[in-house]
């Protein structure tokens, strides 16, 4: 069985709070329900998921457990991992209200069959534009095509707990480009830039996977998912407004 953990942290900014009446993203209303309820419904439709934990400020309810949120994304991940009683752990961010049980099941099954210890969802950008044309996405060009990051990741609990210090160090460097470049390696960064500016043939998904494996010392895979719902999140006031058009 798999434990699903909804990462429900994240405050709304002042403008979004005034417009929505919610101080945290999890409670922002969409189609008559707070966002966390949409994500929860998708997870509850999957028989392979035995327990659902929500790390965030949401009300208690049937079919899930609430864990108080710490400060920071990776601290929330750690809290979820510590509370999990299964080796298979699925993480979902709370800002993907279009998620469906079918799309989550696809990612989970592919992750379990991948032979990896860590997996991350990626989605063809064209699918997102086709299904949600009003929602803008951040994309990258790789040999496999133009892709956007998904909002699902999966881990073997033991491995993830062991690698948390290294992940925290990487996360701490996200606003220090030079340090991050030195850690990741200028070679892969140059190939990434060439793929964006000149031709995507300079970098593939497998190239990125191999570098991640070298950094973390465990097998990781990017799971290419044919579901726009996985790659379409709502984390700004503008996106929330666009979603309701």
N, C-alpha and C positions, 0 to 999 in steps of 0.2 A: 504493500500500500504506500501511498504518497501523502505527505503532509503539505497542504497548500498554505502559503503565508502571504497575506495581502499587506503590502507596505503602504500604510495609509497616513503617513506623515506629510508635512508640507502645508504651510499657511498660505492663505490668499493675501494678495496685496490690498492696499486700502481701497482702490477703485473696484476691484473684484468683490471685495467684502460688501461695499455699498450696493453694488448691483445684484448680488446673490443672497446677501444676508448671512453668509457662512464665513466663519473665520478660518476653516481648514478645507482643503480640497475635497476630502472624503465626504463632507457634508454639503457640497455645492449641489443644488437641485438640477436635475436634468430629466425632462419628460415626467415630471411629477414625483421623482424619487431622488434621494441623495446618490451621488456617484458610486459610493461603496456598495450599494444594494445591487446595482447592475453587474458589477464584477462578482459579487457574492453569488448571484443567481447563476452565472456561467459556471462557476466552480462547483456549485451544488448539483449540477447536472452531469457530473462525471463520477462514475462508480469507482474508479481507481483511486479517487481522493477520499481518504478516510477521516481526515480532520482538517478543519480550517481555522487558522489563527489570523486575527487582524491586529497589526501593530499600529495603533493610532487612537485618536479621540473620536470614537464612535459609540453609540449606545449599545448595551448588551442585548442579545437576542438569541433566538433558537437556531441551532445548527452551526454556531461558530463561537470562538472564545476571543476575548479582547485582552491584548497586552498593552500596558501603558507605553507610550512612545518615548524613547530616549532622544537625545539631541544628535541628529545626523542620520544619513541613510545607512551607512555601514553598521552603525550601532543598532539600528532597527533590524538589519539582517542578522546580526549576532544574537539579538534577543530572540528572534524567531528560531534560529538554529538551536539555541540552548533549550527552547521549549519543545522542540520537535522530538518525537519518539520513534521516528522512522528514518532510515538511511536515505530514502528518496525524498527530496524537498523541492517543491516548486514555488518560486517567488513571482508575484504579480504586483505591479504598481496599481494604485487605486484610481489612476486617471485614465483608464481605458474602458469607458462605459459601454463601448460597442462590442466588447468581447462576447464570444459565444462558446458554448460547451464544445461544439465541433472543432473550433479553432484551437482551443486549449488542449483538447484531447490529441489533436494532430501533433502539436509541439511536444507534449509529454511522452507520447509513444515513440516519437523520433528520438527524443533525448535518451530514453531508456534503452533503445536499440543501438545507439551510436557508439557505445563502448567508451564514451568520454566520462570524465569526472565532473566537468562543468560544461554547460551549454548555454547559448544565448540565441534569441530569436532575431532573424532579419527577414525583411519583407521587400519584394520588388516594388519600387516606388510607383511604377505604372499602375499597379493594382490599387494603391491608395488614391491616386489621382482619379481613377475611374469610379471608384465607389464613393469617395468623399472629395469631390472636386473643389469644394469650398474650403477645405482644410489644408493649409500649407505644411509641408514636412521638410525636415533637414535630411539631405540625402548625400551619399557618396557614390563615386563611380569606381567599380571594380571590374575585373575581367568578366565576371558573371552578369554584369549589368548595373544599372543604377539602383541602389538599395537604400532602405531606411532601417534604422534600428527598431526592434520590437520592444515590448514591455514585459516580456516573460524571460526568466532565466531559471535554470534547474541545476541542482548540485547534489553530489553525494555528501551527506552531512559531515562525515568524518574528515573528508578532504577539505571541505569549505571551512570548517573550524580551524584546521591546521594552517590554512593559507590566509586566514583573516588578517594577521599582522602585515603581510605583504600587500594585500589588497588595500588596506588602510593607508599604507605608505604611498601606493600609487595614486589613490584618491586624493591624498593630501597635496600631491604635486600638480593637480589638474589646473591650478591657476599660476603655476610656475613653469612656463613653457621650456625654458632652458634645462632645468632639472629633469623634467619629464622626457625631453629629447635625449638627454644623456642616459637615462634609465632604459628607455625603450630602444634606443639605438638610432643614430642618424640615418643609417642605411634604409631601414624600413620607413622612416619618416620621409626621406627623399623620394622613395618609390611611391608613397602615398600621394605626395604633392604632384609628382609626374602623372599619376593616374587621374588626378582631378583636372590638371591644366593641359595635358598633352594627349594622353591616350590611356584608357583603362587597362590596356594590355600589360602595363607595368606592375600591376598588383592583383592578386587573386585572393579569394576567401581563404584558401589553404595556406597562402603565404602568411596571412594575419594569424591564422590558427597556430601555425608552427612557431611564430615568434611569441605568442602568448604561452605556448607550452614551454618554451625555453625560459621565460620569465618566471612562470609559476611552478614548473617542474611536474605538471600533471597534464593529462590529455584533455583538451578543450575543443569544442566544436561549435560552429555557427550553424544553426538550423534554419534553412531557407524555407519559409512558410508561405503558402499561397493564400493567405488570409489578410486582407487589408485591416481588419479589426484589431489585429495584434500590433500593427504599426501606427495606429491613429490614436493619439492621446490628447487630453485636454488639460493643459497645465498653465494656461494664461486666460485672462478675461476675453481677449479677442477670439481665441479658439472656442471658448464656451459660447460666445455670441454666434460664431460661425456655425457651430453644431446645431443651433436651434433654427437656422434658416430653412 
